């Protein structure tokens, strides 16, 4: 079902991320927890998911990701000015 495209860019052919199937569903498998994962289900923004260091971000309104070959990936977030339940519990 999945095809891997070959790159002519030099480097290790082994990727720390594998696209595979689990129980007949597409799955990404990582060798270790990624720093940033953004998934767009339908391209309309209504089912997008953002994970930072393995934790789902639920208070962001906008994410801008800049990724270039040979450069460190950066991102910036616009967040809603709200308290999450976790923060509200800590405040008491």
N, C-alpha and C positions, 0 to 999 in steps of 0.2 A: 504494500500500500504506500509506503514512504520511499522516496528516492533521495539519495544523497548526491549532491552536485559536487563535482571535483573542482578544486581551485588550483590555479596555476601559481598562487602565491606560496613561497617557500615556508617551511615550518613543519611542526609535528603533525602528522596525519591523524593522530588520536585526539579527539575532542573530549573535554570534560563534561560535555552535554550530549546525550543521546536521545534522539526522537525514536520512540518505539510504540508498541501497543501493549496495554494491560487490560485483560478481559475484553478484548475487541475494541478498546477505546484508545485514542491517541494519548501518549504520555511523554513528558520530558523527564529524563532521569539525569540527575546531577551527581558528580563525584563528591561534591561538598556543597554546603548551603551557599547559594549565590548571593551577592550583595544587593542585586536589584533584579526584579522580574516584573515585566509589564505584559499583560495578556489582554488582547482585544478580541472579544468573542465574535462581534458582528460588525465592527468598524463604526458603529453609531454612538459609542460611548456609554450605552446603557448597561452593558454587562462587562465593562473593563475591570480588571483586577490589578492591583499594584502591591507588591511585597518588597519590603526593605529589610534586609538581614533576616529573612524568614518570617517576618511579621506583616500581616495584611494592613495596609494603610487605608483607613476608612474616613479620615477627616480631610483628605486632599480634594481640591476642586479641579486642579490642573497639574499636569506633570509635563515637563519639557526634558527630553533626553537627547543629549548630544553624544554621538558615538562615531568616531572616525578610525579608519585603519591606522594602526601605529600610535594612536593617542589614547590617553586615559578617558574612559567614559565618564561624563558628568551629567548631573540632573538637577533640576530646580523644581520646587513645589510651591503652589499656591494653596493655602489651607483656609478652611472656614474658621472664623473666630468663635469656636465653641469648645466646651469642655467635654471630654469623653467620659463615659461612666467610670472608667478606671481612675482617671484624675479626680473626678468628683468624690469617689470613695476615699482617696488618699487625703483630700482636703478635710473631709468629715462634714 
